[in-house]
Every structure is written in C-alpha cells, then in structure tokens.
Amino acid sequence: MICLSQHAEGTVVALLVQPRASRNAVVGLQGDELKVALTSPPVDGAANKACIQFFAKLFRIPKSAVSIVAGETSRHKRILLEGVTAAEAVAVLEPLV
C-alpha cells in the first residue's frame, strides 16, 4: 500500500529516492514508501529538482504544485502534490507499482 496522507493543500506521498539510476521511473514499493529511480546525482539539489519535475509530469500538474516537505537532503522524502486528492494519486500510482 502506498503511503499517502491527505493535506489541506493536496496529498503527501512518502518516497524512497534512488539517485543515479539508468532511467527515471517508479520502481515499486519499499516498505511503506514509493521507490523512485532518478537519473540525476544527489549533488547541489539536482535529484530534488528531477524528483519535482518527474512527479509534475506524471500527474500533469505544474512544477510549482510539487514541493518537498521533508527529506530535502535524505533519500527518504515526503512530497506535497498540491491540488491532487488521495484518490487521484492512487489512480495514477497504483498501475505503476
């Protein structure tokens, strides 16, 4: 089960980020976190920018509607998807897991 929580502004998703991967993709579940592979290295916030861009494209929302609320310098992150309900997030993420 994907770890989602409803927030006043949208939905928060718990992630485990794997930087320097061969491609950007949702890999599956790791415990209660969604495991995401990103090609960017974890240097100067490049992986964070790639994570924001990846989820903005995946959910078809502007990059400004995706923000990292916890784990800025960690592989374990929590991102806020503004304007996305938990049901919409499950509908997009469930087929990828």
mmCIF file as gemmi writes it, N, C-alpha and C atoms, coordinates in Angstrom:
data_model
loop_
_atom_site.group_PDB
_atom_site.id
_atom_site.type_symbol
_atom_site.label_atom_id
_atom_site.label_alt_id
_atom_site.label_comp_id
_atom_site.label_asym_id
_atom_site.label_entity_id
_atom_site.label_seq_id
_atom_site.pdbx_PDB_ins_code
_atom_site.Cartn_x
_atom_site.Cartn_y
_atom_site.Cartn_z
_atom_site.occupancy
_atom_site.B_iso_or_equiv
_atom_site.pdbx_formal_charge
_atom_site.auth_seq_id
_atom_site.auth_asym_id
_atom_site.pdbx_PDB_model_num
ATOM 1 N N . MET Axp A 1 ? 0.844 -1.182 0 1 0 ? 1 A 1
ATOM 2 C CA . MET Axp A 1 ? 0 0 0 1 0 ? 1 A 1
ATOM 3 C C . MET Axp A 1 ? 0.884 1.238 0 1 0 ? 1 A 1
ATOM 4 N N . ILE Axp A 2 ? 0.569 2.166 -0.866 1 0 ? 2 A 1
ATOM 5 C CA . ILE Axp A 2 ? 1.326 3.4 -0.987 1 0 ? 2 A 1
ATOM 6 C C . ILE Axp A 2 ? 1.006 4.299 0.199 1 0 ? 2 A 1
ATOM 7 N N . CYS Axp A 3 ? 2.043 4.878 0.797 1 0 ? 3 A 1
ATOM 8 C CA . CYS Axp A 3 ? 1.854 5.742 1.957 1 0 ? 3 A 1
ATOM 9 C C . CYS Axp A 3 ? 1.451 7.144 1.495 1 0 ? 3 A 1
ATOM 10 N N . LEU Axp A 4 ? 0.163 7.412 1.538 1 0 ? 4 A 1
ATOM 11 C CA . LEU Axp A 4 ? -0.391 8.71 1.168 1 0 ? 4 A 1
ATOM 12 C C . LEU Axp A 4 ? -1.078 9.306 2.379 1 0 ? 4 A 1
ATOM 13 N N . SER Axp A 5 ? -1.028 10.617 2.496 1 0 ? 5 A 1
ATOM 14 C CA . SER Axp A 5 ? -1.803 11.284 3.531 1 0 ? 5 A 1
ATOM 15 C C . SER Axp A 5 ? -2.41 12.544 2.946 1 0 ? 5 A 1
ATOM 16 N N . GLN Axp A 6 ? -3.647 12.787 3.313 1 0 ? 6 A 1
ATOM 17 C CA . GLN Axp A 6 ? -4.355 13.965 2.825 1 0 ? 6 A 1
ATOM 18 C C . GLN Axp A 6 ? -3.837 15.187 3.568 1 0 ? 6 A 1
ATOM 19 N N . HIS Axp A 7 ? -3.637 16.266 2.865 1 0 ? 7 A 1
ATOM 20 C CA . HIS Axp A 7 ? -3.141 17.523 3.408 1 0 ? 7 A 1
ATOM 21 C C . HIS Axp A 7 ? -4.148 18.596 3.027 1 0 ? 7 A 1
ATOM 22 N N . ALA Axp A 8 ? -4.148 19.711 3.718 1 0 ? 8 A 1
ATOM 23 C CA . ALA Axp A 8 ? -5.095 20.785 3.407 1 0 ? 8 A 1
ATOM 24 C C . ALA Axp A 8 ? -4.956 21.271 1.969 1 0 ? 8 A 1
ATOM 25 N N . GLU Axp A 9 ? -3.744 21.211 1.425 1 0 ? 9 A 1
ATOM 26 C CA . GLU Axp A 9 ? -3.496 21.722 0.076 1 0 ? 9 A 1
ATOM 27 C C . GLU Axp A 9 ? -3.443 20.637 -0.992 1 0 ? 9 A 1
ATOM 28 N N . GLY Axp A 10 ? -3.434 19.375 -0.586 1 0 ? 10 A 1
ATOM 29 C CA . GLY Axp A 10 ? -3.338 18.292 -1.566 1 0 ? 10 A 1
ATOM 30 C C . GLY Axp A 10 ? -3.035 16.969 -0.9 1 0 ? 10 A 1
ATOM 31 N N . THR Axp A 11 ? -2.094 16.225 -1.474 1 0 ? 11 A 1
ATOM 32 C CA . THR Axp A 11 ? -1.736 14.904 -0.973 1 0 ? 11 A 1
ATOM 33 C C . THR Axp A 11 ? -0.232 14.828 -0.747 1 0 ? 11 A 1
ATOM 34 N N . VAL Axp A 12 ? 0.175 14.196 0.352 1 0 ? 12 A 1
ATOM 35 C CA . VAL Axp A 12 ? 1.587 13.985 0.654 1 0 ? 12 A 1
ATOM 36 C C . VAL Axp A 12 ? 1.916 12.523 0.372 1 0 ? 12 A 1
ATOM 37 N N . VAL Axp A 13 ? 3.002 12.298 -0.375 1 0 ? 13 A 1
ATOM 38 C CA . VAL Axp A 13 ? 3.44 10.951 -0.74 1 0 ? 13 A 1
ATOM 39 C C . VAL Axp A 13 ? 4.816 10.707 -0.123 1 0 ? 13 A 1
ATOM 40 N N . ALA Axp A 14 ? 4.997 9.55 0.524 1 0 ? 14 A 1
ATOM 41 C CA . ALA Axp A 14 ? 6.288 9.17 1.086 1 0 ? 14 A 1
ATOM 42 C C . ALA Axp A 14 ? 7.1 8.454 0.013 1 0 ? 14 A 1
ATOM 43 N N . LEU Axp A 15 ? 8.352 8.894 -0.178 1 0 ? 15 A 1
ATOM 44 C CA . LEU Axp A 15 ? 9.204 8.355 -1.237 1 0 ? 15 A 1
ATOM 45 C C . LEU Axp A 15 ? 10.52 7.834 -0.695 1 0 ? 15 A 1
ATOM 46 N N . LEU Axp A 16 ? 11.079 6.874 -1.406 1 0 ? 16 A 1
ATOM 47 C CA . LEU Axp A 16 ? 12.467 6.468 -1.25 1 0 ? 16 A 1
ATOM 48 C C . LEU Axp A 16 ? 13.101 6.708 -2.609 1 0 ? 16 A 1
ATOM 49 N N . VAL Axp A 17 ? 14.039 7.647 -2.672 1 0 ? 17 A 1
ATOM 50 C CA . VAL Axp A 17 ? 14.634 8.055 -3.94 1 0 ? 17 A 1
ATOM 51 C C . VAL Axp A 17 ? 15.95 7.327 -4.161 1 0 ? 17 A 1
ATOM 52 N N . GLN Axp A 18 ? 16.114 6.777 -5.359 1 0 ? 18 A 1
ATOM 53 C CA . GLN Axp A 18 ? 17.357 6.118 -5.767 1 0 ? 18 A 1
ATOM 54 C C . GLN Axp A 18 ? 18.005 6.994 -6.845 1 0 ? 18 A 1
ATOM 55 N N . PRO Axp A 19 ? 18.992 7.819 -6.471 1 0 ? 19 A 1
ATOM 56 C CA . PRO Axp A 19 ? 19.644 8.678 -7.465 1 0 ? 19 A 1
ATOM 57 C C . PRO Axp A 19 ? 20.623 7.897 -8.338 1 0 ? 19 A 1
ATOM 58 N N . ARG Axp A 20 ? 21.044 8.526 -9.432 1 0 ? 20 A 1
ATOM 59 C CA . ARG Axp A 20 ? 22 7.948 -10.385 1 0 ? 20 A 1
ATOM 60 C C . ARG Axp A 20 ? 21.524 6.619 -10.965 1 0 ? 20 A 1
ATOM 61 N N . ALA Axp A 21 ? 20.25 6.522 -11.233 1 0 ? 21 A 1
ATOM 62 C CA . ALA Axp A 21 ? 19.703 5.311 -11.856 1 0 ? 21 A 1
ATOM 63 C C . ALA Axp A 21 ? 19.836 5.434 -13.372 1 0 ? 21 A 1
ATOM 64 N N . SER Axp A 22 ? 19.53 4.378 -14.077 1 0 ? 22 A 1
ATOM 65 C CA . SER Axp A 22 ? 19.643 4.395 -15.537 1 0 ? 22 A 1
ATOM 66 C C . SER Axp A 22 ? 18.477 5.127 -16.199 1 0 ? 22 A 1
ATOM 67 N N . ARG Axp A 23 ? 17.352 5.26 -15.476 1 0 ? 23 A 1
ATOM 68 C CA . ARG Axp A 23 ? 16.193 5.958 -16.038 1 0 ? 23 A 1
ATOM 69 C C . ARG Axp A 23 ? 15.329 6.495 -14.907 1 0 ? 23 A 1
ATOM 70 N N . ASN Axp A 24 ? 14.491 7.471 -15.225 1 0 ? 24 A 1
ATOM 71 C CA . ASN Axp A 24 ? 13.525 7.997 -14.259 1 0 ? 24 A 1
ATOM 72 C C . ASN Axp A 24 ? 12.286 7.113 -14.294 1 0 ? 24 A 1
ATOM 73 N N . ALA Axp A 25 ? 11.944 6.524 -13.156 1 0 ? 25 A 1
ATOM 74 C CA . ALA Axp A 25 ? 10.79 5.629 -13.126 1 0 ? 25 A 1
ATOM 75 C C . ALA Axp A 25 ? 10.367 5.338 -11.695 1 0 ? 25 A 1
ATOM 76 N N . VAL Axp A 26 ? 9.099 4.949 -11.553 1 0 ? 26 A 1
ATOM 77 C CA . VAL Axp A 26 ? 8.613 4.399 -10.293 1 0 ? 26 A 1
ATOM 78 C C . VAL Axp A 26 ? 9.007 2.931 -10.307 1 0 ? 26 A 1
ATOM 79 N N . VAL Axp A 27 ? 9.787 2.513 -9.314 1 0 ? 27 A 1
ATOM 80 C CA . VAL Axp A 27 ? 10.323 1.155 -9.278 1 0 ? 27 A 1
ATOM 81 C C . VAL Axp A 27 ? 9.373 0.197 -8.569 1 0 ? 27 A 1
ATOM 82 N N . GLY Axp A 28 ? 8.702 0.67 -7.541 1 0 ? 28 A 1
ATOM 83 C CA . GLY Axp A 28 ? 7.799 -0.185 -6.779 1 0 ? 28 A 1
ATOM 84 C C . GLY Axp A 28 ? 7.667 0.328 -5.365 1 0 ? 28 A 1
ATOM 85 N N . LEU Axp A 29 ? 7.373 -0.578 -4.453 1 0 ? 29 A 1
ATOM 86 C CA . LEU Axp A 29 ? 7.239 -0.215 -3.047 1 0 ? 29 A 1
ATOM 87 C C . LEU Axp A 29 ? 8.425 -0.731 -2.259 1 0 ? 29 A 1
ATOM 88 N N . GLN Axp A 30 ? 8.88 0.062 -1.309 1 0 ? 30 A 1
ATOM 89 C CA . GLN Axp A 30 ? 9.942 -0.331 -0.385 1 0 ? 30 A 1
ATOM 90 C C . GLN Axp A 30 ? 9.39 -0.036 1.006 1 0 ? 30 A 1
ATOM 91 N N . GLY Axp A 31 ? 8.917 -1.067 1.68 1 0 ? 31 A 1
ATOM 92 C CA . GLY Axp A 31 ? 8.242 -0.852 2.956 1 0 ? 31 A 1
ATOM 93 C C . GLY Axp A 31 ? 6.941 -0.11 2.716 1 0 ? 31 A 1
ATOM 94 N N . ASP Axp A 32 ? 6.788 1.04 3.365 1 0 ? 32 A 1
ATOM 95 C CA . ASP Axp A 32 ? 5.58 1.847 3.151 1 0 ? 32 A 1
ATOM 96 C C . ASP Axp A 32 ? 5.867 3.086 2.306 1 0 ? 32 A 1
ATOM 97 N N . GLU Axp A 33 ? 6.985 3.058 1.573 1 0 ? 33 A 1
ATOM 98 C CA . GLU Axp A 33 ? 7.356 4.182 0.72 1 0 ? 33 A 1
ATOM 99 C C . GLU Axp A 33 ? 7.337 3.771 -0.746 1 0 ? 33 A 1
ATOM 100 N N . LEU Axp A 34 ? 7.08 4.733 -1.592 1 0 ? 34 A 1
ATOM 101 C CA . LEU Axp A 34 ? 7.121 4.528 -3.033 1 0 ? 34 A 1
ATOM 102 C C . LEU Axp A 34 ? 8.57 4.712 -3.473 1 0 ? 34 A 1
ATOM 103 N N . LYS Axp A 35 ? 9.156 3.697 -4.096 1 0 ? 35 A 1
ATOM 104 C CA . LYS Axp A 35 ? 10.55 3.782 -4.531 1 0 ? 35 A 1
ATOM 105 C C . LYS Axp A 35 ? 10.602 4.366 -5.934 1 0 ? 35 A 1
ATOM 106 N N . VAL Axp A 36 ? 11.404 5.434 -6.079 1 0 ? 36 A 1
ATOM 107 C CA . VAL Axp A 36 ? 11.515 6.153 -7.34 1 0 ? 36 A 1
ATOM 108 C C . VAL Axp A 36 ? 12.977 6.216 -7.747 1 0 ? 36 A 1
ATOM 109 N N . ALA Axp A 37 ? 13.273 5.811 -8.977 1 0 ? 37 A 1
ATOM 110 C CA . ALA Axp A 37 ? 14.626 5.883 -9.523 1 0 ? 37 A 1
ATOM 111 C C . ALA Axp A 37 ? 14.747 7.159 -10.344 1 0 ? 37 A 1
ATOM 112 N N . LEU Axp A 38 ? 15.841 7.9 -10.124 1 0 ? 38 A 1
ATOM 113 C CA . LEU Axp A 38 ? 16.092 9.145 -10.85 1 0 ? 38 A 1
ATOM 114 C C . LEU Axp A 38 ? 17.502 9.122 -11.424 1 0 ? 38 A 1
ATOM 115 N N . THR Axp A 39 ? 17.673 9.655 -12.62 1 0 ? 39 A 1
ATOM 116 C CA . THR Axp A 39 ? 18.987 9.647 -13.269 1 0 ? 39 A 1
ATOM 117 C C . THR Axp A 39 ? 19.929 10.689 -12.686 1 0 ? 39 A 1
ATOM 118 N N . SER Axp A 40 ? 19.42 11.715 -12.067 1 0 ? 40 A 1
ATOM 119 C CA . SER Axp A 40 ? 20.249 12.805 -11.547 1 0 ? 40 A 1
ATOM 120 C C . SER Axp A 40 ? 21.034 12.376 -10.318 1 0 ? 40 A 1
ATOM 121 N N . PRO Axp A 41 ? 22.25 12.931 -10.157 1 0 ? 41 A 1
ATOM 122 C CA . PRO Axp A 41 ? 23.034 12.638 -8.955 1 0 ? 41 A 1
ATOM 123 C C . PRO Axp A 41 ? 22.54 13.482 -7.779 1 0 ? 41 A 1
ATOM 124 N N . PRO Axp A 42 ? 22.812 13.038 -6.565 1 0 ? 42 A 1
ATOM 125 C CA . PRO Axp A 42 ? 22.364 13.796 -5.394 1 0 ? 42 A 1
ATOM 126 C C . PRO Axp A 42 ? 23.334 14.932 -5.058 1 0 ? 42 A 1
ATOM 127 N N . VAL Axp A 43 ? 23.616 15.787 -6.032 1 0 ? 43 A 1
ATOM 128 C CA . VAL Axp A 43 ? 24.576 16.872 -5.859 1 0 ? 43 A 1
ATOM 129 C C . VAL Axp A 43 ? 23.886 18.198 -6.165 1 0 ? 43 A 1
ATOM 130 N N . ASP Axp A 44 ? 24.051 19.17 -5.287 1 0 ? 44 A 1
ATOM 131 C CA . ASP Axp A 44 ? 23.504 20.518 -5.471 1 0 ? 44 A 1
ATOM 132 C C . ASP Axp A 44 ? 22.004 20.516 -5.748 1 0 ? 44 A 1
ATOM 133 N N . GLY Axp A 45 ? 21.27 19.602 -5.163 1 0 ? 45 A 1
ATOM 134 C CA . GLY Axp A 45 ? 19.819 19.57 -5.323 1 0 ? 45 A 1
ATOM 135 C C . GLY Axp A 45 ? 19.329 19.067 -6.669 1 0 ? 45 A 1
ATOM 136 N N . ALA Axp A 46 ? 20.217 18.479 -7.476 1 0 ? 46 A 1
ATOM 137 C CA . ALA Axp A 46 ? 19.822 18.003 -8.807 1 0 ? 46 A 1
ATOM 138 C C . ALA Axp A 46 ? 18.782 16.893 -8.716 1 0 ? 46 A 1
ATOM 139 N N . ALA Axp A 47 ? 18.949 15.984 -7.772 1 0 ? 47 A 1
ATOM 140 C CA . ALA Axp A 47 ? 17.984 14.888 -7.625 1 0 ? 47 A 1
ATOM 141 C C . ALA Axp A 47 ? 16.634 15.42 -7.138 1 0 ? 47 A 1
ATOM 142 N N . ASN Axp A 48 ? 16.643 16.431 -6.276 1 0 ? 48 A 1
ATOM 143 C CA . ASN Axp A 48 ? 15.386 17.029 -5.817 1 0 ? 48 A 1
ATOM 144 C C . ASN Axp A 48 ? 14.65 17.69 -6.978 1 0 ? 48 A 1
ATOM 145 N N . LYS Axp A 49 ? 15.38 18.414 -7.813 1 0 ? 49 A 1
ATOM 146 C CA . LYS Axp A 49 ? 14.765 19.056 -8.978 1 0 ? 49 A 1
ATOM 147 C C . LYS Axp A 49 ? 14.202 18.006 -9.931 1 0 ? 49 A 1
ATOM 148 N N . ALA Axp A 50 ? 14.95 16.928 -10.135 1 0 ? 50 A 1
ATOM 149 C CA . ALA Axp A 50 ? 14.487 15.851 -11.016 1 0 ? 50 A 1
ATOM 150 C C . ALA Axp A 50 ? 13.241 15.182 -10.44 1 0 ? 50 A 1
ATOM 151 N N . CYS Axp A 51 ? 13.204 15.029 -9.125 1 0 ? 51 A 1
ATOM 152 C CA . CYS Axp A 51 ? 12.049 14.42 -8.454 1 0 ? 51 A 1
ATOM 153 C C . CYS Axp A 51 ? 10.804 15.287 -8.658 1 0 ? 51 A 1
ATOM 154 N N . ILE Axp A 52 ? 10.953 16.586 -8.47 1 0 ? 52 A 1
ATOM 155 C CA . ILE Axp A 52 ? 9.832 17.512 -8.657 1 0 ? 52 A 1
ATOM 156 C C . ILE Axp A 52 ? 9.358 17.483 -10.1 1 0 ? 52 A 1
ATOM 157 N N . GLN Axp A 53 ? 10.299 17.519 -11.033 1 0 ? 53 A 1
ATOM 158 C CA . GLN Axp A 53 ? 9.95 17.504 -12.456 1 0 ? 53 A 1
ATOM 159 C C . GLN Axp A 53 ? 9.258 16.193 -12.836 1 0 ? 53 A 1
ATOM 160 N N . PHE Axp A 54 ? 9.764 15.064 -12.319 1 0 ? 54 A 1
ATOM 161 C CA . PHE Axp A 54 ? 9.195 13.752 -12.621 1 0 ? 54 A 1
ATOM 162 C C . PHE Axp A 54 ? 7.738 13.665 -12.16 1 0 ? 54 A 1
ATOM 163 N N . PHE Axp A 55 ? 7.462 14.09 -10.921 1 0 ? 55 A 1
ATOM 164 C CA . PHE Axp A 55 ? 6.096 13.991 -10.405 1 0 ? 55 A 1
ATOM 165 C C . PHE Axp A 55 ? 5.163 15.013 -11.042 1 0 ? 55 A 1
ATOM 166 N N . ALA Axp A 56 ? 5.678 16.17 -11.411 1 0 ? 56 A 1
ATOM 167 C CA . ALA Axp A 56 ? 4.853 17.153 -12.122 1 0 ? 56 A 1
ATOM 168 C C . ALA Axp A 56 ? 4.411 16.589 -13.468 1 0 ? 56 A 1
ATOM 169 N N . LYS Axp A 57 ? 5.324 15.938 -14.158 1 0 ? 57 A 1
ATOM 170 C CA . LYS Axp A 57 ? 4.995 15.344 -15.457 1 0 ? 57 A 1
ATOM 171 C C . LYS Axp A 57 ? 4.047 14.152 -15.283 1 0 ? 57 A 1
ATOM 172 N N . LEU Axp A 58 ? 4.309 13.322 -14.27 1 0 ? 58 A 1
ATOM 173 C CA . LEU Axp A 58 ? 3.492 12.137 -14.021 1 0 ? 58 A 1
ATOM 174 C C . LEU Axp A 58 ? 2.035 12.506 -13.718 1 0 ? 58 A 1
ATOM 175 N N . PHE Axp A 59 ? 1.842 13.545 -12.913 1 0 ? 59 A 1
ATOM 176 C CA . PHE Axp A 59 ? 0.491 13.949 -12.509 1 0 ? 59 A 1
ATOM 177 C C . PHE Axp A 59 ? -0.086 15.057 -13.389 1 0 ? 59 A 1
ATOM 178 N N . ARG Axp A 60 ? 0.701 15.512 -14.368 1 0 ? 60 A 1
ATOM 179 C CA . ARG Axp A 60 ? 0.273 16.583 -15.282 1 0 ? 60 A 1
ATOM 180 C C . ARG Axp A 60 ? -0.162 17.834 -14.522 1 0 ? 60 A 1
ATOM 181 N N . ILE Axp A 61 ? 0.708 18.245 -13.599 1 0 ? 61 A 1
ATOM 182 C CA . ILE Axp A 61 ? 0.492 19.471 -12.839 1 0 ? 61 A 1
ATOM 183 C C . ILE Axp A 61 ? 1.743 20.334 -12.991 1 0 ? 61 A 1
ATOM 184 N N . PRO Axp A 62 ? 1.658 21.64 -12.72 1 0 ? 62 A 1
ATOM 185 C CA . PRO Axp A 62 ? 2.849 22.484 -12.831 1 0 ? 62 A 1
ATOM 186 C C . PRO Axp A 62 ? 3.907 22.107 -11.794 1 0 ? 62 A 1
ATOM 187 N N . LYS Axp A 63 ? 5.168 22.36 -12.123 1 0 ? 63 A 1
ATOM 188 C CA . LYS Axp A 63 ? 6.25 22.066 -11.183 1 0 ? 63 A 1
ATOM 189 C C . LYS Axp A 63 ? 6.08 22.839 -9.879 1 0 ? 63 A 1
ATOM 190 N N . SER Axp A 64 ? 5.46 24.002 -9.955 1 0 ? 64 A 1
ATOM 191 C CA . SER Axp A 64 ? 5.24 24.808 -8.75 1 0 ? 64 A 1
ATOM 192 C C . SER Axp A 64 ? 4.224 24.166 -7.802 1 0 ? 64 A 1
ATOM 193 N N . ALA Axp A 65 ? 3.466 23.18 -8.275 1 0 ? 65 A 1
ATOM 194 C CA . ALA Axp A 65 ? 2.476 22.493 -7.443 1 0 ? 65 A 1
ATOM 195 C C . ALA Axp A 65 ? 3.061 21.27 -6.742 1 0 ? 65 A 1
ATOM 196 N N . VAL Axp A 66 ? 4.349 20.989 -6.98 1 0 ? 66 A 1
ATOM 197 C CA . VAL Axp A 66 ? 5.032 19.865 -6.333 1 0 ? 66 A 1
ATOM 198 C C . VAL Axp A 66 ? 6.125 20.438 -5.446 1 0 ? 66 A 1
ATOM 199 N N . SER Axp A 67 ? 6.124 20.053 -4.173 1 0 ? 67 A 1
ATOM 200 C CA . SER Axp A 67 ? 7.164 20.539 -3.269 1 0 ? 67 A 1
ATOM 201 C C . SER Axp A 67 ? 7.589 19.436 -2.315 1 0 ? 67 A 1
ATOM 202 N N . ILE Axp A 68 ? 8.842 19.518 -1.9 1 0 ? 68 A 1
ATOM 203 C CA . ILE Axp A 68 ? 9.382 18.562 -0.931 1 0 ? 68 A 1
ATOM 204 C C . ILE Axp A 68 ? 9.143 19.147 0.453 1 0 ? 68 A 1
ATOM 205 N N . VAL Axp A 69 ? 8.351 18.449 1.263 1 0 ? 69 A 1
ATOM 206 C CA . VAL Axp A 69 ? 8.019 18.953 2.597 1 0 ? 69 A 1
ATOM 207 C C . VAL Axp A 69 ? 8.916 18.358 3.677 1 0 ? 69 A 1
ATOM 208 N N . ALA Axp A 70 ? 9.591 17.256 3.387 1 0 ? 70 A 1
ATOM 209 C CA . ALA Axp A 70 ? 10.519 16.65 4.342 1 0 ? 70 A 1
ATOM 210 C C . ALA Axp A 70 ? 11.543 15.822 3.574 1 0 ? 70 A 1
ATOM 211 N N . GLY Axp A 71 ? 12.775 15.796 4.075 1 0 ? 71 A 1
ATOM 212 C CA . GLY Axp A 71 ? 13.805 14.963 3.476 1 0 ? 71 A 1
ATOM 213 C C . GLY Axp A 71 ? 14.58 15.626 2.357 1 0 ? 71 A 1
ATOM 214 N N . GLU Axp A 72 ? 14.763 16.919 2.432 1 0 ? 72 A 1
ATOM 215 C CA . GLU Axp A 72 ? 15.475 17.667 1.395 1 0 ? 72 A 1
ATOM 216 C C . GLU Axp A 72 ? 16.864 17.072 1.117 1 0 ? 72 A 1
ATOM 217 N N . THR Axp A 73 ? 17.553 16.608 2.157 1 0 ? 73 A 1
ATOM 218 C CA . THR Axp A 73 ? 18.902 16.062 1.985 1 0 ? 73 A 1
ATOM 219 C C . THR Axp A 73 ? 18.964 14.56 2.244 1 0 ? 73 A 1
ATOM 220 N N . SER Axp A 74 ? 17.826 13.908 2.218 1 0 ? 74 A 1
ATOM 221 C CA . SER Axp A 74 ? 17.759 12.478 2.509 1 0 ? 74 A 1
ATOM 222 C C . SER Axp A 74 ? 17.176 11.724 1.321 1 0 ? 74 A 1
ATOM 223 N N . ARG Axp A 75 ? 17.415 10.419 1.276 1 0 ? 75 A 1
ATOM 224 C CA . ARG Axp A 75 ? 16.779 9.58 0.258 1 0 ? 75 A 1
ATOM 225 C C . ARG Axp A 75 ? 15.309 9.347 0.596 1 0 ? 75 A 1
ATOM 226 N N . HIS Axp A 76 ? 14.96 9.498 1.87 1 0 ? 76 A 1
ATOM 227 C CA . HIS Axp A 76 ? 13.575 9.34 2.322 1 0 ? 76 A 1
ATOM 228 C C . HIS Axp A 76 ? 12.921 10.717 2.29 1 0 ? 76 A 1
ATOM 229 N N . LYS Axp A 77 ? 11.972 10.899 1.401 1 0 ? 77 A 1
ATOM 230 C CA . LYS Axp A 77 ? 11.349 12.201 1.204 1 0 ? 77 A 1
ATOM 231 C C . LYS Axp A 77 ? 9.838 12.106 1.339 1 0 ? 77 A 1
ATOM 232 N N . ARG Axp A 78 ? 9.243 13.256 1.594 1 0 ? 78 A 1
ATOM 233 C CA . ARG Axp A 78 ? 7.792 13.397 1.573 1 0 ? 78 A 1
ATOM 234 C C . ARG Axp A 78 ? 7.507 14.574 0.665 1 0 ? 78 A 1
ATOM 235 N N . ILE Axp A 79 ? 6.729 14.331 -0.394 1 0 ? 79 A 1
ATOM 236 C CA . ILE Axp A 79 ? 6.413 15.403 -1.329 1 0 ? 79 A 1
ATOM 237 C C . ILE Axp A 79 ? 4.932 15.74 -1.258 1 0 ? 79 A 1
ATOM 238 N N . LEU Axp A 80 ? 4.643 17.014 -1.446 1 0 ? 80 A 1
ATOM 239 C CA . LEU Axp A 80 ? 3.267 17.502 -1.465 1 0 ? 80 A 1
ATOM 240 C C . LEU Axp A 80 ? 2.865 17.745 -2.906 1 0 ? 80 A 1
ATOM 241 N N . LEU Axp A 81 ? 1.755 17.13 -3.301 1 0 ? 81 A 1
ATOM 242 C CA . LEU Axp A 81 ? 1.177 17.332 -4.627 1 0 ? 81 A 1
ATOM 243 C C . LEU Axp A 81 ? -0.052 18.217 -4.438 1 0 ? 81 A 1
ATOM 244 N N . GLU Axp A 82 ? 0.095 19.506 -4.701 1 0 ? 82 A 1
ATOM 245 C CA . GLU Axp A 82 ? -0.992 20.461 -4.472 1 0 ? 82 A 1
ATOM 246 C C . GLU Axp A 82 ? -2.111 20.263 -5.484 1 0 ? 82 A 1
ATOM 247 N N . GLY Axp A 83 ? -3.334 20.248 -4.984 1 0 ? 83 A 1
ATOM 248 C CA . GLY Axp A 83 ? -4.499 20.114 -5.842 1 0 ? 83 A 1
ATOM 249 C C . GLY Axp A 83 ? -4.801 18.694 -6.278 1 0 ? 83 A 1
ATOM 250 N N . VAL Axp A 84 ? -4.066 17.719 -5.751 1 0 ? 84 A 1
ATOM 251 C CA . VAL Axp A 84 ? -4.28 16.31 -6.102 1 0 ? 84 A 1
ATOM 252 C C . VAL Axp A 84 ? -4.881 15.61 -4.887 1 0 ? 84 A 1
ATOM 253 N N . THR Axp A 85 ? -6.015 14.955 -5.064 1 0 ? 85 A 1
ATOM 254 C CA . THR Axp A 85 ? -6.624 14.214 -3.962 1 0 ? 85 A 1
ATOM 255 C C . THR Axp A 85 ? -5.929 12.863 -3.809 1 0 ? 85 A 1
ATOM 256 N N . ALA Axp A 86 ? -6.139 12.236 -2.666 1 0 ? 86 A 1
ATOM 257 C CA . ALA Axp A 86 ? -5.547 10.921 -2.425 1 0 ? 86 A 1
ATOM 258 C C . ALA Axp A 86 ? -6.07 9.901 -3.431 1 0 ? 86 A 1
ATOM 259 N N . ALA Axp A 87 ? -7.341 9.989 -3.782 1 0 ? 87 A 1
ATOM 260 C CA . ALA Axp A 87 ? -7.923 9.054 -4.753 1 0 ? 87 A 1
ATOM 261 C C . ALA Axp A 87 ? -7.283 9.225 -6.127 1 0 ? 87 A 1
ATOM 262 N N . GLU Axp A 88 ? -7.034 10.466 -6.531 1 0 ? 88 A 1
ATOM 263 C CA . GLU Axp A 88 ? -6.368 10.721 -7.814 1 0 ? 88 A 1
ATOM 264 C C . GLU Axp A 88 ? -4.941 10.195 -7.797 1 0 ? 88 A 1
ATOM 265 N N . ALA Axp A 89 ? -4.251 10.375 -6.664 1 0 ? 89 A 1
ATOM 266 C CA . ALA Axp A 89 ? -2.877 9.895 -6.542 1 0 ? 89 A 1
ATOM 267 C C . ALA Axp A 89 ? -2.82 8.375 -6.642 1 0 ? 89 A 1
ATOM 268 N N . VAL Axp A 90 ? -3.748 7.699 -5.991 1 0 ? 90 A 1
ATOM 269 C CA . VAL Axp A 90 ? -3.797 6.238 -6.063 1 0 ? 90 A 1
ATOM 270 C C . VAL Axp A 90 ? -4.073 5.792 -7.492 1 0 ? 90 A 1
ATOM 271 N N . ALA Axp A 91 ? -4.974 6.474 -8.18 1 0 ? 91 A 1
ATOM 272 C CA . ALA Axp A 91 ? -5.315 6.108 -9.558 1 0 ? 91 A 1
ATOM 273 C C . ALA Axp A 91 ? -4.112 6.23 -10.488 1 0 ? 91 A 1
ATOM 274 N N . VAL Axp A 92 ? -3.249 7.206 -10.251 1 0 ? 92 A 1
ATOM 275 C CA . VAL Axp A 92 ? -2.064 7.39 -11.091 1 0 ? 92 A 1
ATOM 276 C C . VAL Axp A 92 ? -0.949 6.425 -10.693 1 0 ? 92 A 1
ATOM 277 N N . LEU Axp A 93 ? -0.721 6.243 -9.391 1 0 ? 93 A 1
ATOM 278 C CA . LEU Axp A 93 ? 0.432 5.472 -8.911 1 0 ? 93 A 1
ATOM 279 C C . LEU Axp A 93 ? 0.205 3.964 -8.867 1 0 ? 93 A 1
ATOM 280 N N . GLU Axp A 94 ? -1.006 3.533 -8.596 1 0 ? 94 A 1
ATOM 281 C CA . GLU Axp A 94 ? -1.289 2.096 -8.44 1 0 ? 94 A 1
ATOM 282 C C . GLU Axp A 94 ? -0.871 1.269 -9.656 1 0 ? 94 A 1
ATOM 283 N N . PRO Axp A 95 ? -1.149 1.694 -10.889 1 0 ? 95 A 1
ATOM 284 C CA . PRO Axp A 95 ? -0.726 0.88 -12.04 1 0 ? 95 A 1
ATOM 285 C C . PRO Axp A 95 ? 0.797 0.795 -12.205 1 0 ? 95 A 1
ATOM 286 N N . LEU Axp A 96 ? 1.534 1.734 -11.617 1 0 ? 96 A 1
ATOM 287 C CA . LEU Axp A 96 ? 2.987 1.763 -11.775 1 0 ? 96 A 1
ATOM 288 C C . LEU Axp A 96 ? 3.714 0.883 -10.774 1 0 ? 96 A 1
ATOM 289 N N . VAL Axp A 97 ? 3.014 0.485 -9.712 1 0 ? 97 A 1
ATOM 290 C CA . VAL Axp A 97 ? 3.665 -0.275 -8.636 1 0 ? 97 A 1
ATOM 291 C C . VAL Axp A 97 ? 3.663 -1.75 -8.929 1 0 ? 97 A 1
